[in-house]
Amino acid sequence: MANLDFHIVKRIRNQIAQRGDRIALKHKVGNMWNGISWKQFGQQVDALSLALLAQGIRVQDKIGIFSNNMPQWTVADFAALQLRAVTVPIYPTNTAAQSAYILQDADVRVLFVGEQEQFDAAVDIFQQCPDLELIVAMSDDVDLGNHDFAIGWQQFIANVDSDQQQALDARLEQANFDDLLTLIYTSGTTGQPKGVMLDYANIAAQLEGHDERLSLSESDVSLCFLPLSHVFERAWTFYVLYKGATNCYLKDTMQVRDALSEVRPTVMCAVPRFYEKIFSAIHEKVAKAPFIRKVMFTWAVNMGAKMALCHQQGRKPSLLLKKSHALADKIVLSKLRALLGGNINFMPCGGAKLDETIGRFFHALGINVKLGYGMTETTATVSCWDDKCFNPDSIGMSMPGAQVKIGDNNEILVRGPMVMRGYYKMPEETEKTFDEHGFLKTGDAGHIDENGNLFITDRIKELMKTSGGKYIAPQMIEGAIGKDHFIEQIAVIADTRKFVSALIVPCYDSLEEYAKELNIKYQDRVELIKHHQIVEMLEKRVNGLQKELAKFEQVKKFKLLPKAFSMHDGELTPTQKLRRKVINDKYQDEIEEMYTDKHDKK
């Protein structure tokens, strides 16, 4: 690719030069959202690049970032990239041991950390990482202790030698598409994390493809809410800045509701769980509303759904529908859109399959959720919903430049300029991941319809086989049951078993409220989930949610758990995927109890 306009560093420098005092980044300080102009952003990036040069950072050296979302994350990222160094993100929630593995494997020399928690973890493992020379704290309030290998951001930048400017100019001049841009370690539901090697050509292909598929402009405002250590939010941030739009950094994801009303974003990446929670919260509220409000809600959503269908099919709505929809929008739909700030143009959604009921619901509200499919290995997006051809059962049409086909075992295969170079220091793993024609084996099973829509049926590696020889797709079952507002998490059990069962973590906010309404007395959560009225209510709901499933796919029994699955306990990956082996081992007794009960359901 000869067009250097798509080289992300060149493009961002152009934006900095052209946009001056316009706002590039925003972040919350106290109760205020403070802006950082393009000019200030450029000055911070250059100052940090010069400090890294003074530290002796060479071309393609590795720089780690271990932090929650904050403007400094992106400043550190671009400062490293300007020097043709390689950025290695680490999830802020990673344990010290998980972080040590990445720092060792990637040969990281300088590590930027966000807050005290990450700093303390980095200090603990410093001696285990032979290449690590320096830890730089990005927040001013981090207590550095007396460690000679730790330094604050401001002090680090103060070490700049103006003689380094020539060296920086030379690195910028040498920018090319073959350099490695980043190593992103996949969270790995099985085995050790693998370092995915992405280069500038991979990012350029995505910038070009997104330009063809999406309409984003300099007037857009994006809320940076998912972790920047994940390929989805990071690649999206590149695209937002490449377009000259404003990126607003949310450090604490628990504050997302406030941030939506304060920032009023026009775009924002989110995962299906985000939409599931809003969907169940709205429906829970409606269930308690007076009869007339329930009727109004149902009517309004129906009008929205009819209007969305007209838009998707390219039909003009009738005058009656237009007037009905305008009224529905005024009294119901606009108020529901206000939950997301009221300004959304579209919302990219990825990371897992979004239940089609939820996809349809948001489109009926007038919120253009764009479900996409991708992996770290494909620099995020492989396919996404088209504005005109929205099909709620699919994961969209292939992105420009992505060749997608179906291989053996219905596996989705991808080839194209967005596909990774391979896994760092793992030639055998890399070889296994590609077929003989250079297509990446995604590990997902699916099919493509006659209109080019891609559908996922399940993770090939996660298919379970019952003792009766039936194949079970756990994610499909979990998606069907997990959308209920009483259910926070669910792990399906079926492999080598005579029927399907599940471990369920209830949504305790909803459950405790329900118990209060029924005047159920209990000492703690363990007692609450054993109460017969609670168990019966959830049994009824679970059965109702899986009516569409084949008999052999239905959950026959479940166990309620008092504590949520977490990353800290190793049950979830940093992208919130279930580590099934860990869960199976940890809850072996609870699982066996479901299968050894004298009342076993056949």
Disulfide bonds with the S-S distance in Angstrom:
none
